[in-house]
């Protein structure tokens, strides 16, 4: 999620525009990164890093961005900040 208020538990739809293109499979909060991390199934056309999507959670849509793994803060800048 790019919105710090975003939340998901799993099985939420992932949208590209008005079309559901995938769903969340698992989620958790990445404390060292300071963001919620979602894993989900997406078609290759929507799985490019930097792709902007939305995740629906209880009737509200939250922005999300496709990123490459590993999600890691090697300098531990967030932990020390």
HELIX and SHEET records of a PDB file:
HELIX    1   1 UNK A   44  UNK A   46  5                                   3    
HELIX    2   2 UNK A   77  UNK A   80  1                                   4    
SHEET    1   A 5 UNK A  35  UNK A  42  0                                        
SHEET    2   A 5 UNK A  19  UNK A  30 -1                                        
SHEET    3   A 5 UNK A  13  UNK A  16 -1                                        
SHEET    4   A 5 UNK A  52  UNK A  57 -1                                        
SHEET    5   A 5 UNK A  60  UNK A  65 -1                                        
END                                                                             
